[in-house]
Amino acid sequence: MKAGSGVRMATGNGENSYAANSRLQEKAILETRPVLREAIEEVYKSLSDRRSMIVVADLGCSSGPNTLRVVSEVIGAVQFYTRKSEEERRAVEVQFFLNDLPGNDFNLVFRSLEELEDLGGKETQPYYVAGLPGSYYRKLFPFRSVHLFHSSYSLMWRSKVCMHHIVCNVIIMS
C-alpha cells in the first residue's frame, strides 16, 4: 500500500460517517484538555512580539465536531491567556492548518466553521483556518513554521509496525 493511501473515514455527516461515530475520539480530546491548555500557555509565553501569531496544525483532523472542538479549545485557551495578561495588551491571532488525506470532506469542515463563529460571538480571538490536504508521511510545513501539532487517533496510521492498537491524543510543541 502506498503511503498516504488506503484506509480513510466515511465522509459527510450521515449515519456511518466519522462525524456521527467519533465519541471515543471526543472523549480523548476532552480528557487531554488540560495538556492542550498547558501547551498553549507555554507557546503564548514564548511569543516575543506584542502582535503575534500562533500556528497550530491538526494532523489527521477528519471532519465533524471533533475538528471544531480542537479549534474551539485552542481559541478559548488563547483568549484566556490574552485576558490574563491584559496589562501587556498583546494581540495574538491563531492560524489553524487542518490536515487530512485529500479524500477528507473539507467542505463539511468549512461549513461547520459557521457554527463555531455563531458560538463565539464578537469576543472571539482572531483566527484563520486553512485546509491542508496531504499525507503526513511527507513534509507538510516549512522548518519551524508551526508552534503546536495536535493529533487525535490518527497517528496509529503513521507506522506499519503495530502502532494500530495504541490509542492516543498527541500534542507536540515545536
C-alpha positions as CSV (number, residue, x, y, z in Angstrom):
1,M,0.0,0.0,0.0
2,K,1.3,3.4,-0.9
3,A,2.0,5.9,1.9
4,G,-0.9,8.2,2.3
5,S,-3.4,6.0,0.6
6,G,-5.7,3.3,1.8
7,V,-7.9,3.4,4.9
8,R,-10.0,6.5,5.4
9,M,-13.0,7.5,7.4
10,A,-16.5,7.7,5.8
11,T,-17.1,11.3,4.6
12,G,-20.1,13.5,5.2
13,N,-22.3,13.6,8.2
14,G,-24.5,10.6,7.6
15,E,-25.2,7.7,9.9
16,N,-21.9,5.9,9.1
17,S,-19.7,8.9,8.9
18,Y,-16.8,9.8,11.2
19,A,-18.8,12.9,12.3
20,A,-21.6,10.7,13.7
21,N,-19.3,8.0,15.1
22,S,-16.4,9.7,16.9
23,R,-17.4,9.7,20.6
24,L,-14.3,7.9,21.6
25,Q,-12.1,10.5,19.9
26,E,-14.2,13.3,21.6
27,K,-13.6,11.7,25.0
28,A,-9.8,11.7,24.4
29,I,-9.9,15.3,23.3
30,L,-11.8,16.3,26.4
31,E,-9.6,14.3,28.8
32,T,-6.4,15.9,27.4
33,R,-7.8,19.4,27.6
34,P,-5.5,20.3,30.5
35,V,-2.5,19.2,28.5
36,L,-3.6,21.2,25.5
37,R,-4.2,24.3,27.6
38,E,-0.8,23.9,29.2
39,A,0.9,23.6,25.8
40,I,-0.9,26.8,24.6
41,E,0.2,28.7,27.7
42,E,3.8,27.7,27.0
43,V,3.5,28.8,23.4
44,Y,1.8,32.0,24.4
45,K,4.5,32.9,27.0
46,S,7.2,32.2,24.4
47,L,5.9,34.8,21.9
48,S,8.1,37.8,21.9
49,D,6.1,40.3,19.9
50,R,3.1,42.3,21.1
51,R,1.4,41.4,17.9
52,S,1.9,37.7,17.3
53,M,0.6,34.6,15.5
54,I,0.2,31.1,17.0
55,V,0.3,28.5,14.3
56,V,-1.5,25.2,15.1
57,A,-1.6,22.1,12.9
58,D,-4.2,19.4,13.5
59,L,-2.9,16.3,11.7
60,G,-5.5,13.8,10.6
61,C,-8.3,16.2,11.5
62,S,-11.0,14.2,9.6
63,S,-14.3,16.1,9.6
64,G,-17.1,16.7,12.1
65,P,-17.5,18.1,15.6
66,N,-14.1,17.0,16.9
67,T,-12.2,19.1,14.4
68,L,-14.1,22.1,15.7
69,R,-13.7,21.0,19.3
70,V,-9.9,21.3,19.0
71,V,-10.1,24.7,17.2
72,S,-12.5,25.9,19.9
73,E,-10.3,24.7,22.8
74,V,-7.2,26.4,21.3
75,I,-9.1,29.7,20.7
76,G,-10.5,29.5,24.3
77,A,-7.1,28.9,25.8
78,V,-5.5,31.8,23.8
79,Q,-8.4,34.1,24.8
80,F,-7.9,33.1,28.5
81,Y,-4.2,33.9,28.4
82,T,-4.7,37.1,26.5
83,R,-7.2,38.3,29.1
84,K,-5.0,37.1,31.9
85,S,-2.1,39.3,30.6
86,E,-4.2,42.3,29.6
87,E,-1.6,44.6,31.0
88,E,0.6,43.6,28.1
89,R,-2.1,44.4,25.6
90,R,-0.9,41.6,23.4
91,A,-2.8,40.9,20.2
92,V,-2.5,37.2,19.4
93,E,-4.0,35.7,16.3
94,V,-4.3,32.0,15.7
95,Q,-3.7,30.2,12.3
96,F,-5.0,26.7,12.1
97,F,-3.9,24.2,9.4
98,L,-6.4,21.3,9.3
99,N,-4.6,18.4,7.7
100,D,-6.0,15.1,6.4
101,L,-5.9,13.0,3.3
102,P,-7.3,14.6,0.1
103,G,-10.4,12.4,0.4
104,N,-11.5,14.1,3.6
105,D,-14.7,16.1,3.4
106,F,-13.1,19.5,3.8
107,N,-16.3,21.1,2.6
108,L,-18.2,19.8,5.6
109,V,-15.4,21.1,7.9
110,F,-15.6,24.6,6.4
111,R,-19.4,24.7,6.5
112,S,-19.3,23.7,10.2
113,L,-16.9,26.6,10.9
114,E,-20.0,28.8,10.8
115,E,-21.3,27.0,13.9
116,L,-18.1,27.9,15.7
117,E,-18.4,31.5,14.7
118,D,-22.0,31.6,16.0
119,L,-21.0,30.2,19.3
120,G,-18.0,32.5,19.8
121,G,-19.9,35.8,19.3
122,K,-18.0,39.1,18.8
123,E,-15.5,38.4,21.6
124,T,-13.7,35.6,19.7
125,Q,-10.0,35.6,19.4
126,P,-9.0,36.4,15.8
127,Y,-8.3,33.1,14.0
128,Y,-7.8,31.8,10.5
129,V,-8.4,28.3,9.2
130,A,-6.9,26.6,6.2
131,G,-7.3,23.0,4.9
132,L,-4.1,21.2,4.1
133,P,-4.8,18.0,2.2
134,G,-1.9,15.6,2.1
135,S,-0.3,12.8,3.9
136,Y,1.9,13.4,6.9
137,Y,4.2,10.8,5.6
138,R,5.7,13.7,3.6
139,K,6.8,17.1,4.8
140,L,3.8,19.4,5.1
141,F,5.3,22.6,6.6
142,P,8.4,24.7,6.3
143,F,11.0,24.4,9.0
144,R,9.9,25.9,12.3
145,S,6.7,27.3,11.0
146,V,4.3,25.6,13.4
147,H,4.1,26.2,17.2
148,L,1.9,23.2,18.1
149,F,0.9,20.0,16.4
150,H,-2.2,18.2,17.5
151,S,-3.3,14.7,16.5
152,S,-6.1,12.6,17.9
153,Y,-6.4,9.0,16.9
154,S,-4.6,9.4,13.6
155,L,-1.0,8.6,14.4
156,M,-2.0,5.0,14.6
157,W,-1.8,5.1,10.8
158,R,1.7,6.5,11.0
159,S,3.7,3.3,11.1
160,K,3.4,-0.1,9.5
161,V,4.9,-1.5,12.7
162,C,2.0,-2.5,15.1
163,M,1.0,1.0,16.3
164,H,-2.6,0.4,15.3
165,H,-3.5,-0.7,18.8
166,I,-2.2,2.4,20.5
167,V,-4.9,4.9,21.5
168,C,-3.6,8.4,21.8
169,N,-4.2,12.1,21.7
170,V,-0.9,13.8,21.0
171,I,0.1,17.4,21.5
172,I,3.6,18.3,20.4
173,M,5.1,21.7,20.7
174,S,7.9,22.7,18.3
